């Protein structure tokens, strides 16, 4: 890891604890490689210094009487605070070596490169999501699952990790994903009691495609058409938004306009994740 790469608070905590227990930055760097993140000694030193300065500032604040807010202490035997668990799933294509990667011949049709789907999940508690001072979203602690293979095996692995993260005691569970049918099959198979949610990015993209196909070359008209619909979608009024989509062929006829292919394509897209659209 380079000196400017971002780290989660959990990884920084590991780095500082490793340095504390080993007694030297060089030893900490060697040990870090054994738990999966090779961090050089200068990077460890920089993180330890920053955390140490923060700790020193807290000490000085207490000495001057400016005591910071005390953390909530869990009392033995008390019920844990209710929490919501979020499970996000998606897939992406990874470029890998094909069956003929090392073949030096020039014959056509060789599979030197193969693109294969990597299925991934990110699991976190909703309370661990927030914003930086600049307004950028951030998750302070999250856990990932990656799998190359069939969705059923992936779903088993995601469920196992979710159990480790409190699935059984969560007050609410949300599965957030795009419109991929295989994802919602995993949700029904492994998280049938969870509330499915189509994420807003993937929900809004098709609407922009429809808007631009209805108003080709006129971005202002496309924006004026789509933004009220997106506002309704964001505030739980998906029934009226879907009705607009179903009425579009008739609207195009009334405008003496041929319904663009995007209309039929996006109707099919939204019919699959109908329940998670809310």
For each residue, the residues with C-beta under 8 A, 3 or more apart:
1: 5 7 37 38 39 40 43
2: 5 43
3: 40 42 43 46
4:
5: 1 2
6:
7: 1 11 12 15 47
8: 11 12 140 141 142
9: 12 13 140 141
10: 13 14 141
11: 7 8 14 15 37
12: 7 8 9 15 16 47 51
13: 9 10 16 17
14: 10 11 17 18 32 35 37
15: 7 11 12 18 19 28 32 39 43 44 47 48
16: 12 13 19 20 47 48 51
17: 13 14 20 21
18: 14 15 21 22 28 31 32 44
19: 15 16 22 24 25 28 44 45 48
20: 16 17 48
21: 17 18
22: 18 19 27 28 31
23: 27
24: 19 27 28
25: 19 28 29 41 42 44 45 48
26: 29 30 41
27: 22 23 24 30 31
28: 15 18 19 22 24 25 31 32 39 41 44
29: 25 26 32 33 38 39 40 41 44
30: 26 27 33
31: 18 22 27 28 34 35
32: 14 15 18 28 29 35 37 38 39 44
33: 29 30 37 38
34: 31
35: 14 31 32
36:
37: 1 11 14 32 33
38: 1 29 32 33
39: 1 15 28 29 32 43 44
40: 1 3 29 43 44
41: 25 26 28 29 44 45
42: 3 25 45 46
43: 1 2 3 15 39 40 46 47
44: 15 18 19 25 28 29 32 39 40 41 47 48
45: 19 25 41 42 48 49
46: 3 42 43 49 50
47: 7 12 15 16 43 44 50 51
48: 15 16 19 20 25 44 45 51 52
49: 45 46 52 53
50: 46 47 53 54
51: 12 16 47 48 54 55
52: 48 49 55 56
53: 49 50 56 57
54: 50 51 57 58
55: 51 52 58 59
56: 52 53 59 60
57: 53 54 60 61
58: 54 55 61 62 68
59: 55 56 62 63
60: 56 57 63 64
61: 57 58 64 66 67 68
62: 58 59 65 66 67 68
63: 59 60
64: 60 61
65: 62
66: 61 62
67: 61 62 70
68: 58 61 62
69:
70: 67 73
71:
72:
73: 70
74: 78 80
75: 78
76:
77:
78: 74 75
79:
80: 74 83 169
81:
82: 171
83: 80 125 126 127 166 170 171
84: 125 126 127 170 171 172 173 174
85: 123 124 125 126 162 165 166 167 170 172 173 174
86: 123 124 125 126 129 173 174 176
87: 121 122 123 158 162 173 174 175 176 191 194
88: 121 122 123 175 176 177 199
89: 119 120 121 158 175 176 177 183 186 187
90: 119 120 121 177 178 180 183
91: 117 118 119 120 180 182 183
92: 117 118 120
93: 115 116 117 118
94: 115 116 117 118 148
95: 113 114 115
96: 113 114 115 116
97: 101 112 113 114
98: 101 110 111 112 113 114
99: 111 114
100: 103 110 111 112
101: 97 98 112 113
102:
103: 100 110 112
104:
105: 110
106:
107: 110
108:
109:
110: 98 100 103 105 107
111: 98 99 100 114
112: 97 98 100 101 103
113: 95 96 97 98 101
114: 95 96 97 98 99 111
115: 93 94 95 96
116: 93 94 96 148
117: 91 92 93 94 148
118: 91 92 93 94 146 147 148
119: 89 90 91 146 147 148 149 151 154
120: 89 90 91 92 144 145 146 147
121: 87 88 89 90 144 145 146 154 158 161
122: 87 88 139 142 143 144
123: 85 86 87 88 142 143 144 145 158 161 162 165
124: 85 86 128 129 139 141 142 143 165
125: 83 84 85 86 128 141 165 166
126: 83 84 85 86 129 172 174
127: 83 84
128: 124 125 139 140 141 142
129: 86 124 126 137 138 139 140
130: 137 138 139 140
131: 135 136 137 138
132: 135 136 138
133:
134:
135: 131 132
136: 131 132
137: 129 130 131
138: 129 130 131 132
139: 122 124 128 129 130 142
140: 8 9 128 129 130
141: 8 9 10 124 125 128
142: 8 122 123 124 128 139
143: 122 123 124 161 164 165
144: 120 121 122 123
145: 120 121 123 154 157 158 161
146: 118 119 120 121
147: 118 119 120 153 154 157
148: 94 116 117 118 119
149: 119 153 154
150: 153 154
151: 119 154 155 182 183 185 186
152: 155 156 186 189
153: 147 149 150 156 157
154: 119 121 145 147 149 150 151 157 158 186
155: 151 152 158 159 186 189 190
156: 152 153 159 160 190
157: 145 147 153 154 160 161
158: 87 89 121 123 145 154 155 161 162 186 190
159: 155 156 162 163 167 190 191
160: 156 157 163 164
161: 121 123 143 145 157 158 164 165
162: 85 87 123 158 159 165 167 173 191
163: 159 160 166 167 168
164: 143 160 161
165: 85 123 124 125 143 161 162
166: 83 85 125 163 169 170
167: 85 159 162 163 170 173
168: 163
169: 80 166
170: 83 84 85 166 167 173
171: 82 83 84
172: 84 85 126 195
173: 84 85 86 87 162 167 170 191 193 194 195
174: 84 85 86 87 126 194 195 196 197
175: 87 88 89 183 187 191 194 195 196 197 276
176: 86 87 88 89 197 198 199
177: 88 89 90 180 183 184 187 196 197 198 199 276
178: 90 183 198 199 202
179: 198 202 269 270 272 273
180: 90 91 177 183 184
181: 184 185 272
182: 91 151 185 186
183: 89 90 91 151 175 177 178 180 186 187
184: 177 180 181 187 188 196 272 273 276
185: 151 181 182 188 189
186: 89 151 152 154 155 158 182 183 189 190 191
187: 89 175 177 183 184 190 191 192 194 196
188: 184 185 191 192
189: 152 155 185 186 192
190: 155 156 158 159 186 187
191: 87 159 162 173 175 186 187 188 194
192: 187 188 189
193: 173
194: 87 173 174 175 187 191
195: 172 173 174 175
196: 174 175 177 184 187 273 275 276
197: 174 175 176 177 276 278
198: 176 177 178 179 202 203 273 276 277
199: 88 176 177 178 202 203
200: 203 204 233 234
201: 204 205
202: 178 179 198 199 205 206
203: 198 199 200 206 207 233 277
204: 200 201 207 208 230 233
205: 201 202 208 209
206: 202 203 209 210 262 265 266 269 270
207: 203 204 210 211 226 229 230 233 266
208: 204 205 211 212 222 226
209: 205 206 212 213 262 265 266
210: 206 207 213 214 226 245 248 260 262 263 266
211: 207 208 214 215 222 223 225 226
212: 208 209 215 216 219 222
213: 209 210 216 260 261 262 263
214: 210 211 222 225 248 252 257 260
215: 211 212 218 219 221 222 225
216: 212 213
217:
218: 215 221 222
219: 212 215 222 223
220: 223 224
221: 215 218 224 225
222: 208 211 212 214 215 218 219 225 226
223: 211 219 220 226 227
224: 220 221 227
225: 211 214 215 221 222 228 229
226: 207 208 210 211 222 223 229 230
227: 223 224 230 231
228: 225 231 232
229: 207 225 226 232 233 241 244
230: 204 207 226 227 233 234
231: 227 228 234 235
232: 228 229 235 237 238 240 241
233: 200 203 204 207 229 230 237 238 241 277
234: 200 230 231
235: 231 232
236: 278
237: 232 233 240 241
238: 232 233 241 242 277 278
239: 242 243
240: 232 237 243 244
241: 229 232 233 237 238 244 245
242: 238 239 245 246 270 277
243: 239 240 246 247
244: 229 240 241 247 248
245: 210 241 242 248 263 266 267 270
246: 242 243 267
247: 243 244 250 251
248: 210 214 244 245 251 252 259 263
249: 252 253 259 263
250: 247 253 254
251: 247 248 254 255
252: 214 248 249 255 257 258 259 260 263
253: 249 250 256 257 259
254: 250 251
255: 251 252
256: 253
257: 214 252 253
258: 252
259: 248 249 252 253 263 264
260: 210 213 214 252 263
261: 213 264 265
262: 206 209 210 213 265 266
263: 210 213 245 248 249 252 259 260 266 267
264: 259 261 267 268
265: 206 209 261 262 268 269
266: 206 207 209 210 245 262 263 269 270
267: 245 246 263 264 270 271
268: 264 265 271 272
269: 179 206 265 266 272
270: 179 206 242 245 266 267 273 274 277
271: 267 268 274
272: 179 181 184 268 269
273: 179 184 196 198 270 276 277
274: 270 271 277
275: 196 278
276: 175 177 184 196 197 198 273
277: 198 203 233 238 242 270 273 274
278: 197 236 238 275
